[in-house]
Amino acid sequence: MLRGTVRSSTPDGRPVSEARVTLLDPAGDVVGIALTAEDGSYAFTGLEADHRRRCGIPGPGRIPHPGCGRTGRL
């Protein structure tokens, strides 16, 4: 399982609801999409060990979390 929380980059770091989190495989193909809950949380289940993650927060007035766009081996 991969889970996390998307927070704003403002000083209070408030959770961001309805942020789209996209999970990509090593080839860059989408293997999952989740929208964050009201508390900013998201989760992907049933993953293979070689998947990577990237996140993005689309929409006007929304600023990506500093960790968004990074990829990392799980």
C-alpha positions in Angstrom: 0.0 0.0 0.0 1.1 3.5 -0.7 -0.6 6.3 1.2 0.1 9.8 2.1 -1.2 13.3 2.7 -1.1 16.3 0.4 -0.6 19.6 2.2 -0.5 23.1 1.0 2.8 24.9 0.9 1.5 27.7 3.1 3.0 28.2 6.5 0.1 26.3 8.2 0.5 23.3 5.8 -3.2 22.7 5.7 -4.5 19.5 4.0 -5.6 19.8 0.4 -8.8 18.1 -0.4 -9.7 16.9 -3.9 -6.1 17.0 -5.1 -5.4 14.5 -7.9 -2.6 12.1 -7.1 -1.4 10.0 -10.1 0.6 6.8 -9.7 2.9 5.9 -12.6 4.9 2.8 -13.3 8.6 3.0 -14.3 7.7 3.4 -18.0 5.6 6.4 -17.1 2.2 4.7 -17.6 -0.6 5.6 -15.3 -1.4 2.7 -12.9 -3.7 4.6 -10.5 -5.4 7.9 -9.8 -6.8 9.0 -6.5 -8.4 12.2 -5.2 -7.5 13.2 -1.7 -10.1 13.1 1.0 -11.1 16.2 3.1 -8.1 15.6 5.4 -5.7 15.5 2.3 -5.1 11.7 2.6 -4.9 9.3 -0.3 -4.1 5.6 -0.7 -3.2 3.1 -3.4 -3.5 -0.7 -2.7 -2.4 -3.8 -4.5 0.8 -2.3 -5.9 3.9 -4.1 -7.2 7.2 -3.2 -5.6 8.7 -1.3 -8.6 6.0 1.4 -8.9 6.9 5.0 -8.5 4.8 8.0 -7.5 4.3 11.6 -8.6 1.6 14.0 -7.4 0.1 17.1 -8.8 -2.5 19.5 -7.6 -4.4 21.0 -10.6 -6.6 24.0 -10.5 -6.4 27.7 -10.1 -5.0 29.0 -6.8 -3.5 25.6 -5.9 0.2 25.3 -5.3 1.9 21.9 -5.5 3.4 20.5 -2.3 7.2 20.7 -2.4 7.4 16.9 -2.7 5.2 16.8 -5.8 6.8 15.8 -9.0 9.5 13.8 -7.3 9.7 10.1 -8.1 11.1 7.5 -5.9 11.5 3.8 -5.7 8.9 2.2 -3.3 
